[in-house]
Amino acid sequence: MKITFLGATRTVTGSNYLVEAVGKKFLVDCGMWQGKAELEEENFQEFEFNVADIDFVLLTHAHIDHSGRIPKLYKEGYRGKVYAHKATCDLCALMLPDSGHIQEQESQWKNKKRIRRGEEPREPLYTAEEAARCLEVFEPVAYDQIIEITPEIHVRYNDAGHMLGSSIIELWVKEEGKEVKTVFTGDLGNNDIPLLNPITMIEDTDYLVMESTYGSRLHVKNEEKAELFLDIVSETLDQGGTVVIPSFAVGRTQEILYEINHLKEEKKDEEFKRKYQTLMKAPVYVDSPLAISATEVFRENTDLFDDEIKEEIMRGDNPLEFPGLKFTRTADESKALNEDPTPAIIISASGMCEVGRIKHHLKHNIWNPKNTILFVGYQAPGTLGYQIVNGAKTVKIFGEEMAVNARIEYIEGYSGHADQEGLMNFIYSFREKPKQIFLIHGEEESQDVLQKKIETDTNLSVTVPNFGETYDLNGEVILTHKVERKIPVTLKSEVLKRLEKLKEEMKDMEVYVKEDMDNTELKDEDVFRINEKIKDLEKQILSVIEG
């Protein structure tokens, strides 16, 4: 059996793995590249395999960085099955057409620029209609059932606890008289996620292909997370501000709704009650049509919730409903939120602030020091969310330079991904340890730290594959082939690239400042302002050096 790593290698996007075994070729995930423009351009490249050769697809979950190129696969002639958990199929029925709609909008906007530059316009990666059509090849499966794909290939889907329907896939292949087992984790969940069941632990495997998003970090524990959330929200509302929460439409939004509803159970002291009442008096808007529809899918799949949540539902306490919760479906309703001065909580997609209504809410709120922008999920390098979280003083939104004066907060504990402790516990849980672990879906720093920890603590062999590498898993793990095309933008390469750009910008700044100083009409207040900006820049440079 061979595995070729064609995505999410030394980065957290574009999950795609080609498996070749017993005369079959199949994919585990077929995700979209997201983040910087260079990465998104990869979506338009040809697949590194012949689409006609692919026999079937195993999909771990519905997030677009795992499922988003399935419509492209279908558009290019693929008609085999896509095996996925039933809830994943339900969510893909919402998310893939929504992705197609975004592709159409982005294409229209970018084509105007191309035409102005004298370039040929380009079709969208796929349309909403094409994405809807690809759903006909989806085959829903249940957890805990061994499925025969062929007499030699069997799979079982297990709850990964990452989002509704997310799956750890066990793959058994009988080849040359022996059976080899490989486990693909997809994205492993954070066990502090209240709605979902914990990760299913697997007893044994020969090979493990495991995500590593938070391989170098530990999350805030659940009790601290809830209290921190309440403190941030109540403090903002007390001073007449609005809390804007950029949230992934599927998963994180529903968890935040649960948290708001469930805070009343946490503590009973007077100060807590005051903060809770402040929160409850404020309107809470879910401003994302996709998030609204996804919330309905959550309500229809409550059998996947953990036992405590099921008991609450049986008592009539729906964890996704509470007084003050409002859903805004139309664009006009969304615009009205930014015209209303009433302090509020606005939960809007996308979670990394790249597309959707969140950009409008940021434009209207990020400049105001009364407001708070509260991040609750991973921010990939190169995204607008990443810039804001990492201290940008100004950001460009719809081409306009905006001052970041709002309070910026990030509660990492809401992440849907397991932290380092969770990833290590998953490895420890194997009774028969894997011969080889492949780390995927992580930035370089996270993978380097996790690789060293696994090797030190368990003595297991760990490989961090590069894009296009093929590994033969028959006995000894051997690197047999490597595609030369290199995926751009890793975190380390981005740092070096930014450093070079900064050096050029410093030269430009020197020229412009000297020109200003030679200007006899320059006012004292202008000189003071320039001096203060240079002092601020000097402090930031010293902070980088000292850090």
C-alpha positions in Angstrom: 0.0 0.0 0.0 1.2 3.5 -0.8 0.1 6.9 0.5 0.9 10.2 -1.4 0.5 13.4 0.6 -1.1 16.0 -1.6 -2.3 18.6 0.9 -2.2 19.8 4.5 1.6 19.1 4.6 3.4 21.5 6.9 0.3 23.7 6.8 -3.4 23.4 8.0 -5.3 23.5 4.7 -6.0 21.5 1.6 -6.2 18.0 3.1 -5.8 15.4 0.4 -4.2 12.0 0.5 -4.0 9.5 -2.4 -4.0 5.8 -1.3 -3.0 3.0 -3.7 -3.7 -0.6 -2.7 -4.8 -3.9 -4.3 -5.2 -2.3 -7.7 -7.4 0.5 -6.4 -6.7 4.2 -6.1 -8.8 6.3 -3.7 -8.6 9.6 -1.8 -8.9 10.4 1.9 -10.4 13.9 1.8 -10.3 16.4 -1.1 -10.1 19.7 0.6 -9.7 23.3 -0.6 -6.6 25.4 0.0 -7.5 28.4 2.1 -5.6 31.5 3.4 -3.1 33.5 1.4 -3.7 34.2 -2.3 -0.7 31.9 -3.2 -2.4 29.0 -1.4 -5.8 29.7 -2.9 -4.3 29.7 -6.3 -3.4 26.0 -5.7 -7.1 25.2 -6.0 -7.0 26.0 -9.8 -4.0 23.7 -10.4 -4.6 20.3 -12.0 -4.9 17.4 -9.5 -1.7 15.4 -9.1 -3.6 12.3 -10.2 -5.8 11.3 -13.0 -9.4 11.8 -11.9 -10.6 8.9 -14.0 -8.4 6.6 -12.0 -10.0 7.4 -8.6 -12.3 4.6 -7.5 -13.8 6.2 -4.3 -13.3 8.9 -1.7 -13.3 8.6 2.1 -14.3 12.0 3.6 -13.5 12.6 7.3 -15.8 15.7 7.8 -17.5 18.6 6.1 -15.2 21.5 6.7 -14.2 23.1 3.4 -10.4 22.5 3.9 -11.3 18.8 3.8 -14.3 18.6 1.4 -14.1 21.8 -0.7 -12.5 20.3 -3.9 -15.0 17.4 -4.2 -17.2 19.6 -6.6 -14.1 20.2 -8.7 -13.4 16.5 -8.7 -17.1 15.9 -9.8 -16.8 18.7 -12.4 -13.8 16.9 -14.0 -15.8 13.7 -14.4 -15.6 11.8 -11.1 -18.7 9.6 -10.5 -17.5 7.2 -7.8 -18.8 7.2 -4.3 -17.9 9.7 -1.5 -18.3 7.8 1.8 -19.1 10.1 4.7 -21.0 10.1 8.0 -24.7 11.0 7.5 -24.3 14.3 9.4 -21.3 15.1 7.2 -23.5 14.5 4.1 -26.2 16.8 5.6 -23.7 19.6 6.3 -22.0 19.2 2.9 -25.4 19.7 1.3 -25.2 23.2 2.8 -21.6 24.0 2.8 -20.5 23.0 -0.7 -23.2 25.0 -2.5 -22.3 27.9 -0.2 -18.7 27.5 -1.2 -19.7 27.5 -4.9 -21.6 30.7 -4.3 -18.5 32.3 -2.8 -16.4 31.0 -5.8 -18.8 32.7 -8.2 -18.7 36.0 -6.2 -14.9 35.9 -5.9 -14.5 35.1 -9.6 -16.7 38.0 -10.7 -14.8 40.4 -8.5 -11.3 39.1 -9.6 -12.3 39.0 -13.3 -13.0 42.8 -13.2 -9.4 43.3 -12.1 -8.1 40.8 -14.7 -9.9 42.6 -17.5 -8.5 46.0 -16.4 -5.0 44.4 -16.5 -5.7 43.1 -20.0 -5.8 39.5 -18.8 -8.4 36.8 -19.7 -11.2 36.3 -17.3 -11.3 32.9 -15.5 -14.3 30.7 -14.6 -15.0 30.1 -10.9 -13.5 26.9 -9.5 -17.1 25.6 -9.5 -20.5 27.1 -9.1 -23.2 26.6 -6.5 -25.2 24.5 -9.0 -22.2 22.3 -9.8 -21.5 21.9 -6.0 -25.2 20.9 -5.5 -24.9 18.3 -8.3 -21.9 16.6 -6.7 -24.0 15.6 -3.7 -25.5 12.7 -5.8 -22.3 10.7 -5.3 -22.3 11.0 -1.5 -22.9 7.8 0.4 -24.0 8.2 4.1 -22.5 5.8 6.6 -23.0 5.4 10.4 -20.4 5.3 13.1 -19.0 1.9 14.4 -20.0 -0.2 11.4 -17.4 -2.0 9.3 -18.1 -1.3 5.6 -16.8 -3.5 2.8 -15.7 -1.3 -0.1 -14.2 -4.3 -1.9 -13.5 -7.8 -0.5 -9.9 -6.6 0.2 -10.7 -3.1 1.6 -12.8 -2.4 4.7 -13.4 0.8 6.6 -15.0 1.9 9.8 -16.0 5.5 10.7 -15.6 6.6 14.4 -16.6 9.8 16.2 -13.6 12.3 16.1 -15.4 14.8 18.3 -14.3 17.7 16.1 -17.6 18.7 14.6 -21.0 17.1 13.9 -20.2 14.0 11.8 -16.5 14.3 12.0 -14.8 10.9 11.7 -11.6 9.0 12.4 -11.3 6.4 9.6 -9.9 2.9 10.2 -8.8 1.4 7.0 -8.0 -2.3 6.6 -6.3 -3.6 3.4 -5.6 -7.3 2.6 -2.7 -7.4 0.2 -0.2 -10.1 -0.7 -1.5 -12.5 2.0 -1.4 -10.0 4.9 -3.7 -7.3 6.3 -2.4 -3.8 7.0 -4.4 -1.3 9.0 -4.0 2.5 8.7 -5.9 5.1 10.8 -6.6 8.6 9.4 -7.7 10.9 12.2 -9.1 13.7 10.1 -9.3 16.5 12.7 -9.4 15.4 16.3 -11.8 17.2 18.6 -11.1 19.2 21.7 -12.7 17.2 24.6 -13.8 20.5 26.2 -16.4 20.9 23.4 -19.7 20.6 25.3 -22.1 19.6 22.6 -20.2 16.6 21.1 -19.1 13.2 22.3 -15.4 12.8 23.1 -12.9 11.3 20.7 -13.3 7.6 20.0 -10.0 6.0 21.1 -8.7 3.3 18.7 -7.1 0.1 20.0 -4.5 -0.7 17.4 -3.1 0.3 14.0 0.0 -0.4 11.9 0.2 3.2 10.6 -1.3 6.5 11.9 -1.9 9.6 9.8 -2.6 12.3 12.5 -3.4 16.0 12.5 -1.2 18.3 14.5 -2.8 21.7 14.5 -2.2 22.5 18.1 0.8 20.2 18.6 2.8 22.8 20.5 0.0 24.3 22.7 -2.4 23.6 25.5 -5.9 24.9 25.6 -7.6 26.9 28.4 -9.7 24.5 30.4 -13.5 24.6 30.1 -14.3 26.4 33.4 -11.7 29.2 32.8 -13.0 29.5 29.2 -16.6 30.1 30.2 -15.6 32.6 32.9 -13.3 34.5 30.5 -16.0 34.6 27.9 -18.5 36.1 30.3 -16.0 38.7 31.6 -15.0 39.9 28.1 -18.6 40.1 27.0 -20.0 41.8 30.1 -17.2 44.4 30.3 -17.8 45.4 26.7 -21.5 45.6 27.1 -21.1 47.6 30.4 -19.2 50.3 28.5 -21.8 50.5 25.7 -19.9 48.5 23.1 -20.7 45.6 20.8 -18.9 42.2 20.8 -18.2 40.9 17.3 -17.4 37.2 17.2 -15.9 35.9 13.9 -17.0 32.3 14.0 -17.0 29.3 11.7 -20.6 28.8 10.6 -20.6 25.1 11.4 -19.4 23.9 14.8 -18.0 26.9 16.6 -21.2 29.0 16.2 -23.3 26.3 17.8 -20.8 25.8 20.6 -20.9 29.5 21.5 -24.7 29.4 21.5 -24.6 26.5 23.9 -22.0 28.4 26.1 -24.2 31.5 26.3 -27.2 29.3 27.3 -25.3 27.2 29.7 -23.5 30.0 31.7 -26.4 30.2 34.1 -25.4 26.8 35.5 -21.8 27.7 36.2 -21.8 29.9 39.3 -24.3 31.6 41.7 -22.4 34.5 43.3 -23.8 38.0 43.0 -21.1 39.3 40.7 -21.6 36.4 38.3 -25.4 36.9 38.3 -24.9 40.6 37.5 -22.6 39.7 34.6 -25.0 37.1 33.4 -27.9 39.4 33.5 -25.9 42.0 31.5 -25.3 39.3 28.8 -28.9 38.1 28.8 -30.3 41.7 28.3 -28.2 42.1 25.2 -29.5 40.8 21.8 -27.4 37.9 20.4 -27.4 37.9 16.6 -26.3 34.9 14.5 -25.6 36.7 11.2 -24.8 34.0 8.7 -27.4 32.1 6.6 -25.1 29.1 6.5 -24.7 29.1 10.3 -28.5 29.3 10.7 -29.1 26.4 8.4 -26.2 24.4 10.1 -27.9 25.1 13.5 -31.0 23.3 12.1 -28.8 20.3 11.1 -27.4 20.2 14.7 -31.0 20.2 16.0 -31.9 17.3 13.7 -28.8 15.2 14.8 -29.0 15.5 18.6 -28.3 11.7 18.8 -24.6 12.7 18.2 -24.6 15.0 21.3 -23.0 13.8 24.5 -25.3 12.2 27.2 -25.5 15.2 29.4 -26.8 17.4 26.5 -29.3 14.7 25.6 -30.7 14.8 29.1 -31.1 18.6 28.9 -33.0 18.2 25.7 -35.3 15.6 27.2 -36.0 18.1 30.0 -37.1 20.6 27.4 -33.9 22.8 27.6 -32.7 23.1 24.0 -29.0 24.1 24.3 -29.2 26.1 21.0 -32.1 28.3 22.1 -32.5 31.1 24.6 -34.2 34.5 25.1 -32.6 37.3 23.1 -31.3 35.0 20.4 -32.0 36.3 16.9 -31.2 35.0 13.4 -30.6 37.4 10.5 -31.0 35.8 7.2 -31.2 38.6 4.7 -28.6 41.1 3.6 -30.9 44.0 4.7 -31.2 42.5 8.2 -27.5 42.2 8.4 -26.9 45.8 7.3 -29.4 47.0 9.9 -27.2 45.5 12.7 -24.5 48.1 12.0 -27.0 51.0 12.0 -28.4 50.1 15.4 -26.4 51.7 18.3 -27.8 49.2 20.8 -24.9 47.1 22.4 -25.1 43.6 21.1 -23.3 40.3 20.4 -22.9 39.6 16.7 -21.7 36.1 15.7 -20.8 36.0 12.0 -18.9 34.0 9.5 -16.2 33.5 8.3 -14.2 32.5 11.3 -10.9 33.8 9.7 -12.5 37.0 8.5 -11.7 36.3 4.8 -15.2 36.3 3.3 -18.8 36.9 4.2 -20.7 39.3 6.4 -18.0 39.4 9.1 -16.0 41.8 7.0 -18.8 44.4 7.1 -19.2 44.0 10.8 -15.4 44.5 11.3 -15.5 47.6 9.1 -18.2 49.2 11.3 -16.8 48.1 14.7 -13.0 47.6 14.6 -12.2 51.3 14.8 -14.3 51.9 18.0 -12.4 51.4 21.3 -15.8 50.6 23.0 -16.1 47.4 21.0 -14.5 44.0 21.2 -13.5 41.6 18.5 -13.5 38.2 20.1 -11.8 35.3 18.3 -12.7 31.7 19.2 -11.0 29.6 16.5 -7.7 29.0 14.7 -6.4 31.8 12.5 -4.3 30.7 9.6 -1.2 32.8 8.6 -2.1 35.2 5.8 -5.7 35.7 6.8 -7.3 38.9 8.0 -8.1 37.3 11.3 -4.4 36.3 11.7 -3.4 39.9 11.2 -5.8 41.2 13.8 -5.0 38.6 16.4 -1.3 39.2 16.0 -1.5 42.9 16.8 -1.9 44.7 13.5 -2.5 48.5 14.2 -4.3 48.9 10.9 -5.9 46.5 8.5 -7.4 46.8 5.0 -11.1 45.9 4.7 -12.7 46.2 1.3 -9.7 48.2 0.2 -10.0 50.8 3.0 -7.3 51.2 5.7 -9.0 50.8 9.1 -7.5 51.5 12.5 -7.7 48.6 15.0 -8.9 50.5 18.1 -11.3 47.9 19.4 -10.3 45.5 22.1 -9.0 42.3 20.6 -9.4 39.0 22.5 -8.7 35.4 21.6 -10.1 32.4 23.7 -8.2 29.4 22.4 -10.2 27.0 24.5 -13.0 27.2 22.0 -10.9 25.5 19.3 -12.4 22.4 17.8 -9.0 20.8 17.6 -7.3 18.7 20.3 -4.3 20.4 21.9 -1.0 18.7 22.5 -2.3 16.8 25.6 -5.3 15.6 23.6 -3.1 14.4 20.7 -0.7 12.6 23.0 -3.6 10.9 24.8 -4.9 9.7 21.5 -1.5 8.0 20.9 -1.2 6.7 24.4 -4.6 5.0 24.0 -3.4 2.5 21.4 -2.9 -0.9 23.0 -0.8 -1.9 20.0 1.2 1.2 19.0 1.6 2.2 15.4 4.9 1.3 13.6 4.9 4.8 12.0 3.1 8.1 12.7 2.7 10.7 9.9 2.0 14.2 11.1 -0.2 16.3 8.8 -2.5 19.4 9.1 -0.2 21.6 11.2 2.2 24.5 10.8 5.9 23.7 10.9 6.5 24.9 14.5 3.6 22.8 15.9 4.7 19.7 14.0 8.4 20.1 15.0 7.4 20.4 18.7 4.9 17.5 18.6 7.3 15.2 16.6 10.0 15.7 19.3 7.6 15.1 22.1 6.2 11.9 20.5 9.7 10.5 19.8 10.9 11.4 23.3 7.9 10.2 25.3 7.0 7.1 23.3 10.0 6.1 21.2 7.7 5.8 18.2 8.9 6.7 14.7 7.4 10.0 13.4 7.5 11.4 9.8 6.4 14.9 8.8 5.8 14.5 5.1 6.4 17.2 2.5 3.9 17.9 -0.3 3.9 15.2 -3.0 5.9 12.6 -1.1 4.8 9.0 -1.6 5.5 6.4 1.1 5.4 2.6 0.6 3.9 1.0 3.7 4.7 -2.6 2.9 6.9 -3.5 5.8 9.5 -0.8 6.2 8.3 2.7 5.4 10.1 3.9 2.4 9.9 7.3 0.6 9.5 6.1 -3.0 8.6 9.3 -5.0 8.3 13.0 -4.6 6.4 15.5 -6.7 8.7 18.5 -7.4 6.0 21.2 -7.3 6.3 22.9 -4.0 3.3 24.4 -2.2 4.1 28.0 -1.2 3.8 29.7 2.2 4.8 27.9 5.3 4.9 29.9 8.5 8.7 30.0 8.5 8.9 31.0 4.9 6.3 33.7 5.5 8.4 35.2 8.3 11.5 35.4 6.1 9.4 36.9 3.2 7.9 39.5 5.5 11.4 40.4 6.8 12.6 41.1 3.3 9.6 43.1 2.6 10.0 45.1 5.8 13.6 45.9 4.8 12.4 47.4 1.5 9.6 49.3 3.3 12.2 50.8 5.8 14.2 52.2 2.8 11.0 53.7 1.4 10.1 55.2 4.8 13.5 56.8 5.1 13.1 58.5 1.8 9.6 59.8 2.6 10.5 61.0 6.1 13.5 62.9 4.9 11.4 64.5 2.2 9.0 65.6 5.0 11.8 67.0 7.2 13.1 69.1 4.3 9.6 70.6 3.8 9.7 74.1 5.2 5.9 74.2 5.4 5.7 71.2 7.7 3.9 72.1 11.0 5.2 71.3 14.4 2.3 69.0 15.1 3.0 67.0 11.9 6.7 66.6 13.0 5.4 65.5 16.5 3.0 62.9 14.9 5.8 61.5 12.6 8.1 61.3 15.6 5.5 59.4 17.7 4.9 56.9 14.9 8.7 56.2 14.6 9.0 55.8 18.3 6.1 53.3 18.2 7.8 51.4 15.4 11.1 51.4 17.3 9.3 49.8 20.3 7.8 47.1 18.1 11.2 46.3 16.6 12.8 46.1 20.0 10.0 43.8 21.2 10.7 41.4 18.3 14.5 41.4 19.0 14.0 40.9 22.7 11.4 38.1 22.1 
